[in-house]
Amino acid sequence: MTQVPAPTAASGQVVVDVERVGVCGTDVEFFTGEMAYLHEGHAAYPMRLGHEWCGTVASVGYGVDEVWLGKRVTADTMLGCGHCRRCRSGRQHVCADRYEIGIRGGWAGALAEQLLVPATALHALPESVDVVAGALAEPGGNALRAVEAAGLEPGARVLIWGPGSIGLLAAAFASAQGAQVHLVGTDSGSLAFATALGYEHTWSADVLPTGTFDAVIDATYGAQVPRAALELVEPGRRVVFIGLAGEQSMIDTRTLVLKDVTAVGILSASPGLRGAIDHYASGRVDPAPIVAATVGLERVADVLAGWRPPGAGAGPKIHVDPRR
């Protein structure tokens, strides 16, 4: 931890008092040096992490409506240039010149007492969305997009590979849509936690269920999972890839074609943020059980290195309260 100057809102920007931040697998990859952006020139040390967060707007810059002052908010992580064809068509999350808060381009993240954010990226949080859920809007938006991409109908069987934060949130959104959820993992503790949350169909990766599924969502880091997902999906249906393996993964496109399968890749929560917040606000999805513990800024390095606080729950997510 270090002291840095407090941010000042420039034109079109706001300063947020950060109330809660989630530690993500991407943050861990930056901590270990494995994150691809470090090797591709999109990110460099020193950097401030933190892209899953919520807080209260403390000040606004020139041109920003003062109605934002005192509002509880989260924001889109992906900050496009605003001028290119992708940004103009609402795809700023794949802008070639984008910043990503706490991830790409040097935009400082939320693991601090205050955060600078463009007003155009803000999403207001209803009173019914507390700080825990507010800081889970970003992973929730990712998970919701994956479920929507799966094209599920009520009663559909969906196999979600990876019972981590994204996988469990995807399971919650899929259940809210009336799907029958099956979860596959490699860690017995994670599968036991999923069972405790009420998911009846959990499977070890070495004892897979028989038959095919109406959709398969890969929310893992496993390079071999995409091939298995393609084998397990019902012909004419969808495989959704939201996990990123640490090495190149392979699928046989002949299988993809001969099964008439649609493969979808999901990057970022951007188009799913509002929907995730609405699900939380209405009570259709409660993300809080996946949070195992909350710590202060002084323990962030320990969490990134794999430490879990004494008495932490079984959930996969650790939160940080910068005010502690």
LOSEVEX-977250 format. One record per atom (N, C-alpha, C): x, y, z; residue in one letter. Coordinates in steps of 0.2 Angstrom, whole numbers, plus 2048, in hexadecimal, padded with zeros to 3 digits. Atoms other than C-alpha are relative to their C-alpha. Layout:
BEGIN
XYZA/...
***
This chain:
BEGIN
8047FA800M/800800800M/804806800M/7FC7F9800T/8068127FDT/7FB8057FFT/8047FA800Q/7FF8237FEQ/8018037F9Q/7FF7FC806V/7FB82C7EEV/7FB806800V/8047FA800P/7F383D7EAP/7F87FE7FEP/807801801A/7E083D7EBA/7FE8027F9A/8027FF807P/7D883D7D9P/7FC807800P/8047FA802T/7D084D7D2T/7FC7FF7FAT/804801806A/7C184C7C6A/8018057FBA/8007FB806A/7C58547B5A/7F98007FDA/8067FF803S/7B88587A9S/7FD7F97FES/804806802G/7AB84A7A6G/8027FA805G/7FE8067FCQ/7B28407B5Q/7FD801807Q/8028007F9V/7AD83C7C7V/8057FD805V/7FC8047FBV/7B68377D7V/7FC7FC804V/8048047FCV/7AF8297E0V/8037FE807V/7FE8037F9D/7B18247F3D/7FF7F97FFD/801807801V/7B48127F1V/7FE7FC807V/8038037FAE/7AA8077FDE/8017F8800E/7FF807800R/7AD7F57F7R/8037FE7FAR/7FC802806V/7B97EC7EBV/8007F9800V/7FF807800G/7B97DA7E5G/8077FF7FDG/7F9802803V/7CA7D17E2V/7FE7FB7FBV/802804806C/7C97C87D1C/8067FC7FEC/7FA804802G/7D37BA7C9G/8048047FBG/7FC7FB804T/7D97C87BDT/805803804T/7FC7FD7FCD/7E07D17CBD/8067FC803D/7FB8057FEV/7E97C17D1V/8057FF7FAV/7FB801805E/7F17BF7C0E/8048067FFE/7FB7FA800F/7F87D17C0F/8057FF806F/7FB8017FAF/7FF7CD7D1F/8057FB7FFF/7FB805802T/8087BE7CBT/8048017FAT/7FC7FF806G/80D7C57BBG/7FE7FC7FAG/802804805E/8037B97B0E/7FB8047FBE/8057FD804M/7F67C57A9M/8038027F9M/7FD7FF807A/7F87C6796A/8018087FFA/7FF7F9801Y/7F67D9796Y/807803801Y/7F97FE7FFL/8077DB79EL/8057FE7FBL/7FB802805H/80F7D2790H/7FE8027F9H/8027FD807E/8057DA782E/801808800E/7FF7F9800G/8097EC788G/7FA804802G/8067FD7FEH/7F77F078EH/800802807H/8007FF7F9A/7FC7F17A0A/807800802A/7F98007FDA/80C7F57AAA/800801807A/7FF7FE7F9Y/8127F67BCY/803807800Y/8058017FAP/80F8007C7P/7F98017FDP/8077FF801M/7FC7FE7C6M/7FC7FF806M/8048017FBR/7EE7FF7D1R/7FA7FC7FER/805804802L/7E27F17D0L/7F9802803L/8077FF7FEG/7CF7F07D3G/7FB8027FBG/8057FE806H/7C17EF7C6H/7F97FE802H/8078027FDE/7B27E77D1E/7FF805806E/8017FC7FAW/7AC7F57DCW/7FA804800W/8067FB800C/79F8017E2C/802806805C/7FF7FA7FCG/79F8127EBG/7FB8057FFG/8047FA800T/7988237EDT/8038067FDT/7FD7FA803V/79B8327E2V/802806805V/7FE7FB7FBA/7A583F7ECA/8018077FDA/8007FA803S/7A884C7DFS/8007FF7F8S/801800808V/7A58507CCV/8048057FDV/7FC7FB804G/7AF8597BFG/7FB8047FCG/8037FB805Y/7AA8667B2Y/7FB7FC7FBY/804803805G/79B8617A8G/7FC7FA802G/8038067FEV/7958537B3V/7FA802805V/8067FE7FCD/7838557BAD/8017FE808D/7FF8007F9E/7848587CDE/7FB7FB803E/8048057FDV/77684B7CFV/8037FA802V/7FC8067FEW/78383E7D0W/803801807W/7FD7FF7F9L/78A8467E1L/7FC7FC805L/8038047FBG/78783A7EFG/7FC7F97FDG/803806803K/78082C7E3K/8057FA801K/7FC806800R/78581A7E6R/8017FD7F9R/7FF802807V/78D8137D6V/8057FA800V/7FB804802T/7978067CET/8018037F8T/7FF7FD807A/79E8097BCA/8027FA7FBA/7FD804805D/7A38007ACD/807800800D/7F8800800T/7B57FA7ACT/8038027FAT/7FD7FF806M/7B77FC79AM/7FF8077FDM/8017F9801L/7BA80E795L/8038017F9L/7FE7FF807G/7BA810782G/8028077FEG/7FE7F9802C/7C181F778C/7FA8047FEC/8067FC801G/7B0824774G/7FF8037F9G/8007FD806H/7B4828762H/8007FB7FAH/7FF805805C/7B7818758C/7FA7FD7FEC/806804802R/7AB80D74FR/7FD7FC805R/8028047FBR/7AA80175DR/7FC804806R/8037FC7FBC/7A680E76AC/7FA8037FEC/8067FD803R/79981775FR/7FB7FB800R/805805801S/79080675DS/7FF7FD807S/8018037F9G/790803770G/8047FA802G/7FC8057FFR/79E7F7770R/807802803R/7FA7FD7FEQ/7AA80177AQ/8057FB804Q/7FD8057FCH/7AF7F2784H/8057FC7FCH/7FB803804V/7B97EC775V/8048057FCV/7FC7FA803C/7C07FD770C/8087FE800C/7F9802800A/7D27FA76AA/804805805A/7FC7FB7FCD/7D880A774D/7FC801807D/8047FF7F9R/7CD807784R/805800806R/7FD8017F9Y/7D3809796Y/7FB7FB803Y/8048047FCE/7CD7FC7A2E/802802807E/7FF7FE7F9I/7CB8027B4I/8047FB804I/7FC8047FBG/7D97FA7BFG/8037FA7FCG/7FE805804I/7DE7EF7B0I/8048027FAI/7FD7FE806R/7E37F77A0R/8018077FFR/7FF7F9802G/7EB80779AG/802805806G/7FD7FC7FBG/7F180D7ABG/7FA804804G/8067FD7FDW/7DF8127B1W/8007FD807W/7FF8027F9A/7E18117C4A/7F97FD803A/8068047FEG/7D58047CCG/7FD802807G/8047FE7FAA/7CA8047DBA/8037FE807A/7FD8027FAL/7D67FC7E8L/803807803L/7FE7F97FDA/7D780E7F0A/7FA803804A/8067FC7FDE/7CC81A7FAE/7FC8037FBE/8047FD805Q/7C78237EBQ/8027FE7F9Q/800802807L/7C58207D8L/7FE8057FCL/8027FB805L/7C582B7C9L/7FC7FC7FAL/804804805V/7B78257BCV/7FD8057FBV/8047FC804P/7AF82D7ADP/7F9800801P/8088007FEA/79D8327B0A/7FC7FC7FBA/804804805T/7988297A0T/8007F9802T/8008077FEA/79D8197A8A/7FC7FE806A/8038027F9L/79381A7B8L/7F97FD7FFL/8078037FFH/78480F7BDH/7FE801807H/8037FE7F9A/7798157CBA/7FE7F9803A/8028067FDL/7768087D8L/7F9801804L/8067FF7FCP/7648067E0P/8027FF807P/7FF8017F8E/7628067F3E/8007F9802E/8018077FFS/75E7F47F2S/8067FC7FFS/7F9803801V/7707F07ECV/805803805V/7FB7FE7FBD/77C7F07FAD/8078007FED/7F9800802V/78F7F27FAV/8027FA7FDV/7FE806802V/7917E07F8V/7FE7FE7F9V/803801807A/7867DE7E9A/8038057FBA/7FD7FA804G/78C7EF7E2G/8077FE7FDG/7F9802802A/79E7E87E1A/8007FA7FCA/801806804L/7977D87D9L/7FD8027F9L/8037FE807A/78F7E27CAA/8047FE7FAA/7FC801806E/79E7E07BFE/8017F97FFE/800807802P/7A17CD7C1P/7F97FE7FEP/807802801G/78E7CC7C1G/7FE8017F8G/8017FE807G/78D7D57B0G/8037FB7FBG/7FD805804N/7997C97A9N/7FC7F9800N/8038067FFA/7907BA7AFA/7F98007FDA/807800803L/77F7C07A9L/8018007F9L/7FF800807R/7867C3798R/8017F97FDR/7FF807802A/78C7B1797A/7FA7FC800A/806803800V/77B7AB79CV/7FC8027FAV/8047FD805E/7727B6790E/8037FD7F9E/7FD803806A/77E7B0782A/7FF7F97FFA/802807801A/77A79E786A/7F97FE7FDA/807801803G/7687A1780G/7FC7FB803G/8048057FCL/76079778EL/7F8802800L/8087FF7FFE/74D79478FE/7FF7FC807E/8028037FAP/74478F79FP/8007F87FFP/800808801G/74877C7A2G/8067FE7FDG/7FA802804A/75877C798A/8057FE805A/7FA8027FCR/76777379ER/8068037FER/7FA7FD801V/77677D7A0V/8067FE804V/7FA8027FCL/7887777A5L/804806801L/7FC7FB7FFI/7927847ADI/8077FD803I/7F98037FEW/7A577F7AEW/804805804W/7FD7FB7FCG/7AD7887BDG/7FC803805G/8047FD7FBP/7A578B7CDP/803806804P/7FD7FA7FDG/7AF79B7D1G/7FB806800G/8057FB800S/7A77AC7D2S/7FC8017FAS/8047FF806I/7A27AE7C0I/7FC7FA7FFI/804806801G/79C79C7BFG/7FA800805G/8068007FBL/79179E7CFL/7FB8057FEL/8057FB802L/78A7AE7C9L/7FC7FE7FAL/804802806A/7867A77B8A/7FB7FB802A/8058047FEA/77E7997C1A/7FA803803A/8067FC7FDA/7737A57CBA/7FC8037FBA/8047FC805F/76E7AF7BCF/7FC7FA7FCF/803806804A/76A79E7B2A/7FA7FD804A/8058037FCS/7607987C1S/7FA805800S/8057FB800A/7567A87C1A/7FC8007FAA/803801806Q/7527A57AFQ/7FC7F97FFQ/803806800G/74B7947B3G/8047FA7FDG/7FC805802A/75978A7ADA/8027FB805A/7FD8057FCQ/75F7797B4Q/808801800Q/7F97FF800V/77177D7BAV/8047FA802V/7FB8057FEH/77F7707BAH/807804801H/7FA7FC7FFL/7907767C1L/8067FA800L/7FA805801V/7A176D7BDV/806804803V/7FA7FD7FDG/7B17707C7G/8057FB801G/7FB8047FFT/7C17697CCT/802800808T/7FF8007F8D/7C176E7DFD/7FA7FE804D/8068027FCS/7B67657EBS/7FD805804S/8027FB7FCG/7B57737F6G/7FB8057FDG/8047FB804S/7AE77F7E9S/7F97FC7FES/806804802L/7A27717E3L/7FB7FF806L/8048007FAA/79C76F7F5A/7FD806802A/8037F97FFF/7997827F7F/7FA8017FBF/805800805A/78F7817E7A/7FA7FC802A/8068047FDT/7847737EET/7FD804806T/8037FD7FAA/78277D7FEA/7FC8067FEA/8047FB803L/77B78B7F3L/7FA7FE7FDL/806802803G/76E7807EDG/8007FD7F9G/7FF803806Y/7757797DDY/8007F9800Y/8008077FFE/7707677DCE/8057FC7FCE/7FC804805H/77A7627CDH/8078037FFH/7F97FE800T/78C7647D0T/8057FA7FET/7FC806802W/79A7597C8W/807802800W/7F9800801S/7AC7567C9S/8027FF7F9S/7FE800807A/7B67597B9A/8027F97FDA/7FE807802D/7BB7477B9D/7FA7FB800D/806804800V/7AA7407BBV/7FA8047FDV/8057FB803L/79F74A7AEL/7FA7FC7FFL/806803801P/78D7477ACP/7FF7FE7F9P/802803807T/78673D79DT/7FC8057FCT/8057FC805G/77D74578EG/8038077FFG/7FE7F9802T/77E757787T/7FC805803T/8047FA7FDF/77876878DF/7FE8057FBF/8027FB805D/76F776785D/8048067FFD/7FB7FB800A/77D781789A/8067FE805A/7FB8017FBV/78E780791V/804807800V/7FC7FA7FEI/79778F799I/8077FF803I/7F98027FED/7AA78E79BD/802807804D/7FE7FB7FCA/7AE7997AAA/8077FE804A/7FA8027FDT/7BF7927ADT/8078037FDT/7F97FF802Y/7D27947ABY/8037FA7FCY/7FE806803G/7D37837A3G/8017FF7F9G/7FF800807A/7DB781792A/7FC7FA7FDA/804806803Q/7D277078FQ/7F9800801Q/8077FF7FFV/7C1776794V/7FC8017FAV/8037FF806P/7BC77D784P/7FE7FA7FBP/801806804R/7BE76D77BR/7FA7FB803R/8058047FDA/7B4764788A/7F9803800A/8077FD801A/7A6771787A/7FD7FF7FAA/803802807L/7A476E775L/7FE7F97FFL/803807801E/7A275C777E/7FA7FF804E/8068017FBL/79575E785L/7FA8047FEL/8067FC802V/78A76B77CV/7FB7FC7FBV/805803805E/77A765773E/8018037F9E/8007FE807P/77B767760P/7FB8067FFP/8057FA801G/77477875AG/7FF805806G/8007FC7FAR/77778076BR/806804801R/7FA7FB7FFR/78478C773R/8057FE805R/7FB8017FCV/79478B77BV/803808802V/7FE7F97FEV/79979B785V/807800803V/7FA8007FDF/7AB79F789F/801807803F/7FF7FA7FCI/7AE7AC797I/8077FF804I/7FA8017FDG/7BD7A479FG/8068017FCG/7FA7FF804L/7CF7A8799L/8057FB803L/7FB8047FEA/7DC79A79AA/807803800A/7F97FD800G/7EE79D79EG/8047FE7FAG/7FD803806E/7F379478EE/7FB7FF7FBE/805800806Q/7EC79277DQ/7FC7FA801Q/8058067FFS/7DC78777DS/7FE7FE7F8S/802802806M/7D777D76EM/7F97FC7FFM/807804802I/7C6777766I/8017FE7F9I/800802807D/7C376D757D/7FA8037FCD/8067FD804T/7B977874BT/7FC7FC7FCT/805805803R/7B3769742R/7FB7FE804R/8058027FCT/7AA764751T/7FB806801T/8047FA7FFL/7A3776753L/7FB8007FAL/804800806V/79D775741V/7FB7FB7FFV/804806801L/796764740L/7FB7FF806L/8068007FBK/78C767750K/7FC806800K/8047FA801D/78677874AD/800804806D/7FF7FC7FAV/78C78075AV/802807800V/7FF7F97FFT/78C79275ET/805801806T/7FB7FE7FAA/79C798768A/800807801A/8017F97FEV/79B7A8771V/806802805V/7FB7FD7FCG/7A97B2779G/7FD806804G/8037FA7FCI/7A57BE788I/806804803I/7FB7FC7FDL/7B17CC78CL/7FC806803L/8027FA7FCS/7AC7D979AS/7F87FF802S/8077FF7FEA/79C7DD7A3A/7FC8057FDA/8037FA802S/7987EC79AS/7F98007FES/807800802P/7887E8791P/7FB7FC805P/8048037FBG/7827DE7A0G/800803807G/8007FD7FAL/7857EA7AEL/7F9802803L/8067FE7FER/7747F17AFR/7FB7FA801R/8058067FEG/76B7E07AEG/8027FD806G/7FE8037FAA/7767D97BCA/7FE804806A/8027FC7FBI/7727E87C7I/7F87FF801I/808801800D/75F7E67C3D/7FF7F9803D/8018077FDH/7607D37C8H/801801807H/7FF7FF7F9Y/7687D87D8Y/7FB804804Y/8057FC7FDA/75C7E67DCA/7F97FD801A/8068047FFS/74D7DB7D9S/8007FA804S/8008067FCG/7537CD7E3G/8007F97FDG/800806804R/7537C17D5R/8067FC801R/7FA8037FFV/7657BE7D8V/804803806V/7FC7FE7FBD/76F7BF7E8D/8077FE800D/7FA802801P/7817C07E5P/8057FF807P/7FC8007FAA/7877C27F7A/8037FA803A/7FD8067FDP/78A7B07FCP/8077FE7FDP/7F9802803I/7997AF7F0I/806804804I/7FB7FC7FDV/7A27BC7FBV/8027FC807V/7FD8047FAA/7AD7B2808A/802805806A/7FD7FC7FBA/7B47C1812A/8018077FDA/7FE7F9802T/7B87D4812T/806802804T/7FA7FE7FDV/7C97DB816V/8018077FEV/7FD7F9802G/7D27EC816G/8058007FBG/7FB7FF805L/7DE7F380AL/8077FC802L/7F98027FEE/7ED7ED814E/8017F87FFE/7FF807801R/7E97DB811R/7FF7FE7F8R/802801807V/7E67DC7FEV/8067FC7FDV/7FA804802A/7F87D57FAA/7FF7F9802A/8008077FDD/7F57C6805D/7FA7FD7FCD/806803804V/7E47C37FCV/8027FE7F9V/7FE802807L/7EC7C47EBL/8057FA800L/7FC805800A/7F97B87F1A/7FD7F9802A/8038067FEG/7EC7AB7F6G/7FD7FF807G/8028007F9W/7E97AF808W/7F8801801W/8077FF7FER/7D77AD80FR/800802808R/8017FE7F9P/7D27B681FP/7FE7FA805P/8038057FBP/7CF7AB82FP/7F8801800P/8087FF7FFG/7BC7A7830G/7FD8027F9G/8037FF807A/7BA7AA81DA/7FB7FB7FEA/805805803G/7AB7A2815G/8037FC7FAG/7FD805806A/7AC795807A/7FF8037F9A/8007FD807G/7A87A17F9G/8068027FDG/7FA7FE803P/7B47A67ECP/803807800P/7FF7F8801K/7B47B97EDK/802803807K/7FE7FC7FBI/7BE7C47F9I/7FF8077FEI/8027F9801H/7B87D67FBH/805804804H/7FC7FB7FCV/7C27E5801V/7FC806801V/8037FA7FDD/7BC7F480BD/805805801D/7FB7FC7FFP/7C8802808P/800805806P/8017FB7FAR/7C180C817R/8027FD806R/7FE8037FAR/7C67FF823R/807802803R/
***
